[in-house]
Amino acid sequence: MVSVPILRDGEVLGYVVTRLQFTADSELVKASSLQPEVFVADEAFRQIYETTPADIKTGRKQAIKDLAANVAVGANKRLGRDVIKDVMIDSWTYLSKADMMKNNERNR
């Protein structure tokens, strides 16, 4: 699960909350002390935070597809080998700042 703030002009507009699944080369995972899930989650955060096109908040299909591919490529680059085979977006939600504040008030 990854939660990423969406900013514009230094102000938080809302958050993208996504759950990712991935497939990996099991032999490379066993041979490594690195945990690929950490790299996938961090790369997803970076990709969403740094690119944040307006249509990613609305879940435009091509933006989501591109994100999944870019997360796999970026995580593999950082891992130094092709460990991650495919990244799938299990769930995707955009919560506005107002939605987050409402949820926070309910939980008090």
N, C-alpha and C positions, 0 to 999 in steps of 0.2 A: 504494500500500500504506500503510495506516495502522495503527499499533499504539498502543492506548490502555490505560493502567493502570486497573484497577477497584479503587476504594478503599472501605473501610468503616471508620469510626472511626479514620481515619489509617493504616490498615494495607492494604498491597497484597494483594488476594485473588487477582488474576490479571490477564490481559490479553486484550482483544479485538483480534484481528488480522484486518483486512478489506482486501480489494482492491476498489476502486471503478472503474467505467467510467461515462462520461457522454456525452451528446450535447449539442451546443451550436450556437448560431446562428453559422455560419461567417463571415458578413459582419461581425457584431459582434466576433468574435474577431480577424479580420484588421485591423479598424479600431482596435483597442485595443493598448496596449503591455502591458497586464496579462495574466498567465497564469492562465486560469480554473482549471487543475488545482490550483494552489496554494490557491485559495479553496475549492475542493471538498474537498481533503484537510484543510485547517484547520477548515472547518465540520463535517466528519464527526468529527474529533477532539473538537471542542467539544460537539457534540450527544451523542456517546457518553459523554464524560467528565462532562458536566453533568447528564444525565438518568439514565443508568445504572439503568433499572428492572431488577429481578431477572430478568424474563423475557427481557431482551435478551441476557443471557449464554447462555441456552439456545436462542436463535434463534427465539423465537415469531414466526410469520409476520407477524402484524399489526404487531408492534414493528419488524421489519425493513422492512416496507413504509412505515410511518410515518417511520422514520429516513431512507430514501431521499428521500421527498418533502420532509421538513424540511431536508435538506442542500441540495437544489436551491433551495428558497425562501430559506434563509439566505445561500447563496453569491450568489444574484442580488441580494439586498438589499445586501450588502456591495459588490458590483460596481457597483451603481447602475443596473442595467438587466437585462432578462431574457435573459441570455446562455445560461445552463444550461437545457436543455429537459427532460432526464430524467437521473436518476442510477440506476444499476443496481449491485447488490451482486454482484460476480463471485465472491468467496469470503468465508467468515466462519468464524472459529475462535475458540473461547474456550480459553485455556490457563491452568490454575490456577498459582498460585505454585510449587507442588510440581513441576508439569510443566516449568516454566521452569528450575527448579533442576536437574532431571534432565537437561534438554537442555544446560545449561551444563556440567555435570559430564562429559557425553559428549564435548563439544567441547574438552576440555582435553587 
